[in-house]
């Protein structure tokens, strides 16, 4: 099918999930995921996990690269997919107001440091290359997880709030399990971020990995 054919389907369809699928087929991954997310939010009774609409809400864009680098750096691939979804919604050209770039929204200074430590010659524009961004993001996540006793929840919190903040919270907060830790995170943005990432992780797991 040509792009014109997909546009014709979208023009005559009132189904938002069809529009999401059309955007996906056209390579507009971020727009596709956002349309599907908003459409699913309007569904009162959510469909079963094997309903294909979930795969538009939680797509596996760039999964080959994510899986390969997650395995190389001993990360959980579903968790990396979840971070990408919450960071950029699969927009490889995303740039934040503070300078974070690409799929995993890495700061150039952080990416440069991580790349240098791993023998990767670095150029800021690499961050707009999906594969290199995913590679650097996996390097970074693996590094901060290793500094936080290999706890994924702590690493996800640090990905948003910084490793210094998470180290301080671990020392200062009183909690008996990881759920209590998350509920006591004093930065609302980071607490919300952790919950969103792990909600995505749960959905990726149930949609793609559970039998």
Residue pairs with C-beta under 8 A, 6 or more apart in sequence:
1 25
3 26
6 22
6 25
6 26
7 22
9 18
9 22
10 18
10 19
10 22
10 23
13 19
13 22
16 35
16 36
16 38
16 39
16 42
17 35
17 36
17 39
17 53
17 56
19 35
20 32
20 33
20 35
20 36
20 39
20 56
21 32
21 56
22 32
23 29
23 31
23 32
23 35
24 32
24 56
24 59
29 59
29 61
29 90
29 91
30 88
30 89
30 90
30 91
30 94
32 56
32 59
33 56
33 57
33 59
33 61
33 85
33 89
33 90
34 89
35 56
36 53
36 56
36 57
36 59
37 57
39 53
40 46
40 53
40 54
40 57
47 53
47 54
49 206
49 207
49 210
50 207
54 203
54 207
55 207
57 203
58 81
58 85
58 200
58 203
58 204
58 207
59 90
60 81
60 208
61 90
62 84
62 90
62 103
62 130
62 131
62 134
63 77
63 81
65 130
65 131
65 134
65 135
66 77
66 80
66 81
66 84
66 134
66 138
67 77
69 75
69 80
69 134
69 135
69 137
69 138
70 76
70 77
70 80
70 138
71 77
72 138
73 138
73 139
73 141
73 142
74 142
75 138
75 141
75 142
75 145
76 152
76 201
78 201
78 204
78 205
78 208
78 209
79 152
79 156
79 197
79 201
80 104
80 134
80 137
80 138
80 141
81 200
81 204
82 197
82 198
82 200
82 201
82 204
83 104
83 137
83 141
83 156
83 159
83 197
84 90
84 103
84 104
84 134
84 137
85 200
86 193
86 196
86 197
86 200
87 94
87 100
87 103
87 104
87 105
88 94
88 102
88 103
88 104
88 105
90 103
91 103
92 102
92 103
92 128
92 129
92 130
92 133
93 102
93 128
94 101
94 102
94 103
94 105
95 101
95 102
96 105
98 107
99 107
99 108
100 106
100 107
101 107
101 108
101 111
101 124
101 127
101 128
101 133
102 127
102 128
102 129
102 130
102 133
103 130
103 133
103 134
103 137
104 133
104 134
104 136
104 137
104 140
106 127
106 133
106 136
106 137
106 140
108 124
108 127
110 140
111 122
111 124
111 126
111 127
111 136
111 140
112 122
112 124
114 136
114 139
114 140
114 143
115 121
115 122
115 126
115 136
115 139
116 122
117 143
118 139
120 135
120 136
120 139
126 132
126 133
126 136
127 133
127 136
140 159
141 155
141 159
144 155
144 158
144 159
144 163
145 151
145 152
145 154
145 155
147 158
147 163
148 154
148 155
148 158
148 163
148 166
148 167
148 170
151 178
153 178
153 181
153 182
153 194
153 198
154 166
154 170
154 181
156 193
156 194
156 197
156 198
157 165
157 166
157 169
157 182
157 185
157 190
157 193
157 194
158 165
158 166
160 189
160 190
160 193
160 194
161 185
161 187
161 189
161 190
161 193
165 187
165 190
169 181
169 184
169 185
169 186
170 181
173 181
173 184
174 184
175 181
175 184
182 191
182 194
182 195
183 191
185 191
185 194
